[in-house]
Amino acid sequence: MNQKFRKLVEDLEPTFQALVQKRPVISAAFPRDLPKRGVYLFSEAEKHLYVGRTDNLRRRIQDHCQESSNHNKATFAFRIARRETGRTQASYSTSGSRGELETDAVFGPAFGRAKARIRSMDLRFVEEDDPTRQALLEIYAATVLGTPFNDFENH
């Protein structure tokens, strides 16, 4: 294995442990020590649900749970609503598109409930400035924790 890549991979575990051992906060109440860039984890009752990464933690967490966030910003909520409504298949046409689903009489309210649910979830985060380490840590954490709402499919 390439030595540079091996070093990146070997260094994931301590940062992963820092993430899962961090005392959780509620995503609706940001702590003062929220770093700018990093990896975050949403959980409910010790069940880890979603791992993400960003170059602006404050903005990204808000995007996940603000009532006004659409399907492009509140992707975790959108996935929750898909599962709740059984509308799990992506559509690449106007009919059944993500935008259309937001206005659907069943899906729209489920999407709103999902954003509210995320606002009350436990949030953990770790600072990580390097984009490669962010990506690797997101994949590592999602794999180790078995987070059901992470999707690394190509779209």
Phi, psi and omega in degrees: 000144177303132185295322179297315179292318178304316180298317178301315182293316181296331181277359182288319188302313180298322179290321175301314179298320177298322179296306185287337180269352179295139177294127183287153172237167176274133185299337179285344181237092183290136175284161178293331185273019179294117180288169180288306184246147176168195180240139183230159184222125174260136180218159172225126176046052178067006174262116181280129188247325188204135175243137177221172179220154183195162172263001176211088185303313183302310181294318184294318178297317177299318179303322182295332190232359178290140179304325184278353181292136179265186184298334179283334182259323183259059186295322179296313178299321180298319179293321176299313181296322177301313181294316181299321185266351183077009180268069189266348183271128176290146177241136180251025174231172181299320179288119181084011180292167179300317179298319178293322180300323180302330182262358180295141184298333178263312184291318182306308178297324178296322178296317177297318178296323180295319178295320177295320178299317180297324179301333181260002181284157171288141180234131172236154181203155172224148177284136174205111183277327186283124183295327178292315178295324175302310182298314180295319180294321177300312180295316180300309182297316180297322180290311182296318183276345181064040183297122188286346184254006173275141183220116179254023176292150171282140180240000000 
